[in-house]
Amino acid sequence: MPTFVGVFVSLLVIGLLHRFIVVDDCVDNGGVFNYENNTCLLANGQLHEFSLVSMLILLYAVVGFLVSYFVATTIRKYLKSKAK
């Protein structure tokens, strides 16, 4: 059960991190982010494409692993201390 909770929390963190990074990149390039369809519209009317996709995949994998591990370990320690 702790592993499942850890993976679920890591997916939430990755989702929030992704939203923050994509929106920040959009605004940095002078665009406006449309939350309804997750697109970035630049001032000249073009859609902005995020360019660091491969780097994001690595970042999400590392963050996902670390958050999942930390949460699962913390839950296990908490449950072990309650059992004593």
C-alpha positions in Angstrom: 0.0 0.0 0.0 2.8 2.6 0.8 4.2 2.1 -2.7 0.8 2.7 -4.3 0.4 5.9 -2.4 3.9 7.0 -3.2 3.3 6.5 -7.0 0.0 8.3 -6.8 1.6 11.3 -5.0 4.5 11.3 -7.5 2.0 11.5 -10.4 0.3 14.4 -8.8 3.7 16.2 -8.2 4.7 15.5 -11.8 1.4 16.9 -13.1 1.8 20.1 -11.1 5.5 20.4 -12.1 4.5 19.9 -15.8 1.8 22.6 -15.6 4.2 25.0 -14.0 7.0 24.4 -16.5 4.8 24.6 -19.6 2.9 27.7 -18.4 6.2 29.4 -17.3 7.8 28.7 -20.7 4.7 30.1 -22.5 4.7 33.3 -20.5 8.5 33.7 -20.9 8.1 33.6 -24.6 5.4 36.4 -24.5 2.4 34.0 -24.9 -0.8 33.5 -23.2 -1.6 30.0 -21.9 -5.1 28.6 -22.5 -5.9 26.3 -19.7 -9.0 24.8 -21.4 -7.1 23.2 -24.2 -3.5 23.4 -22.8 -2.1 25.5 -25.6 0.1 28.5 -25.7 -0.8 31.3 -28.0 2.0 33.8 -28.9 1.4 37.5 -29.5 1.8 36.9 -33.3 -1.0 34.3 -33.3 1.2 31.2 -33.5 1.0 28.3 -31.2 4.1 27.8 -29.1 5.7 24.4 -29.0 7.8 23.5 -25.9 11.3 22.6 -27.1 12.9 20.7 -24.2 10.7 17.6 -24.3 13.5 15.0 -23.8 14.9 17.0 -20.9 11.5 17.1 -19.3 11.1 13.3 -19.6 14.3 12.8 -17.7 13.3 15.4 -15.1 9.9 13.7 -14.6 11.4 10.3 -14.2 13.9 11.5 -11.6 11.3 13.5 -9.7 8.8 10.7 -9.9 11.2 8.2 -8.5 12.4 10.4 -5.7 8.9 11.5 -4.6 7.6 8.0 -4.8 10.5 6.6 -2.8 10.3 9.3 -0.1 6.6 9.0 0.4 6.6 5.2 0.5 9.5 5.2 2.9 7.9 7.8 5.2 4.6 5.9 5.2 6.4 2.6 6.0 8.3 4.2 8.9 5.1 5.8 10.2 3.2 2.4 10.1 6.2 0.6 11.7 6.2 3.2 14.6 2.5 2.8 15.1 2.8 -1.0 15.3 5.2 -0.8 18.2 
